[in-house]
């Protein structure tokens, strides 16, 4: 039995020529008289008798003793086995997959053809980031979905070429953009978001972060349509109005609205109405920059008062930073029976605070009371 180990470099092929893929073979012998191999990781045999491990190595002495006649080339593996290996690697690298599949496609013509023919199974995407020649990448690559990844974690500065590349993708190929991650100063981010006034039919992940002053997104942002959106993160960026974008994002799983200025205040009623349209929502995070203006405060109803509450059946985690008055008003309008984690940080906007504790009537209503 033969099992092949793939050692795959992590070089981003957009910025340089990908190094060759190193392929080694591991032999499992069933006869006790024959030499046994020692690996740095104990192999686990899968249902297809495939042992796939990136760190497995073969002692040179054992390889010579086995002889050349027992060796088989990886070229003899059928396509379905190769696809299983590629799929395993895709799951192993996670979010790095959009740039890692390039390495596999550069090994040989057969692998390239097989990978391109299995683009849906392997979730192939074209990823651009700082320094990427976006127009060339889109022009000379297959029409795979686009990932625009310009996050602050890279600690890179925006260039004119980067801005032009993002605008080219957003304006010329909006139907292909699947993920958008933009972190930039407010002035630059405002220019980029002005190009995002059309519908986003396949966008699944959207993160916008203003690095300086707070930015209110245009009223026409995404034309209020993002039916496939699963993760929305706005930090220092606020929607002009929660409707109609949040009302159309019925597939949302994670919603994060951070650093909300008082000028972009939205009422608990409006937020609860949007959450009611998100049956899959699991995580909600709302943080205000400062205490909500007193004129905007909404008093919480008495604990024994019956109100119509929005059902959020899958919500498990809620993070909040703001006034207790707003929190009481919001929680009194929600029913989240699966809630497991509450992270609360209250801001003082008046001498007296409404009490909040895990055992308060308001929170108990959210967790257990029927609608």
Buried (B, 14 or more C-beta within 10 A) or exposed (E): EBBBBBEBEEBBBBEEEBEEBEBBBBBEBEEEEEEEBEBEEEBEEEEEEBBBBEEBBBEEEBBEEBEEEEEEEBEEBEEEBBBBBBBBBBEEBEEEBBBBBBBBBBBEEEBEEBBBEBBEEBBBBBBBBBBBBBBEBBEEEEEBBBBBBBBBEEEBEBEEBBBEBBBBBBEEBBEBBBBBBBBBEBEBBBEBBBBBBBBBBBBBBBBBBBEEEBBBBBEEBBBBBBEBBBBBBBBBBBBEBBBBBBBBBBBBBBBBBBBBBEEBBBBBEBBBBBBBBBBBBBBBBBBBBEBBEEEBBBEBBEEEEEEEBBBBEBBBBBBBBBBBBBBBBBBBBBBBBEBEEBEBEBBEBEEEBBEBEEEBBBBEBBBEEEE
